[in-house]
């Protein structure tokens, strides 16, 4: 990528996502517009899901769907609704050859073999929180296909290491909805303005503080933490750090991105590889964290270096302020 392409996209706060995407595209001399359209398609689906979440309490679409996903977790109605929304938007957009989704056991082949891109997505992470009005989020990764265009999608297209992502981000359905993403040239956040129906640039070139004093972990599992983790958490408490754990990954991650902090979902006897999924949860947030100056590890290695072996594999996840992740994982 040329020097110009590495330069940050500078647009004034208040610019809308569309204009930012176009500016971003100009910086990529080989860009042909498909990636731009793909990011627009994700933002559009996010607006639709945001509307449904905001009405959830009234429209009787909360609660369990009555089925389990491939993880054996009870699907919520909105999990299924969000999965359908994103799949439809990406299918219509025409830029995506296949999707890996938390809500589907197998690759969703969009029968579009000439499309360049692969999407990995958690359509609605933390959805069980919707019934109690807690923020939830969508997490997405974008990869280029590695198998020849025109041929059927292969497993190698979807089992790519996180460092191969060409873009990643999340949509936070919180007190305000936000679209936060990176294409490898820094991280930018856009806040949804309902009166305009637009995501507006509100957080330019987001950087996570190198140090923080917030730690996010489910201490209800503390009887099962290994010694190095126990020791690190005691260090946090000796320093009177704040324990903040919403139980919704995107919400915890976003707060730590802005204020500094570390989110940890460790391995325990019940979840020997941790709970979070590498391909459609950890990789995207690891790319955002690193692009914002932070770090993401599985406790031993960089998340983005891990070569996935299966679609729904789990990894222990330490993500956030660089020095906090280094200290938590040096044990
Ligand atoms: P626990 C939600 O199910 C989720 O995937 C993340 O959003 C959240 O951080 C974590 O699991 C909560 O898991 O075991 O602490 O309830």
Boltz pocket constraint, residues with backbone or C-beta under 6 A from the ligand:
constraints:
  - pocket:
      binder: B
      contacts: [[A, 125], [A, 126], [A, 127], [A, 218], [A, 247], [A, 248], [A, 249], [A, 250], [A, 252], [A, 275]]
      max_distance: 6.0
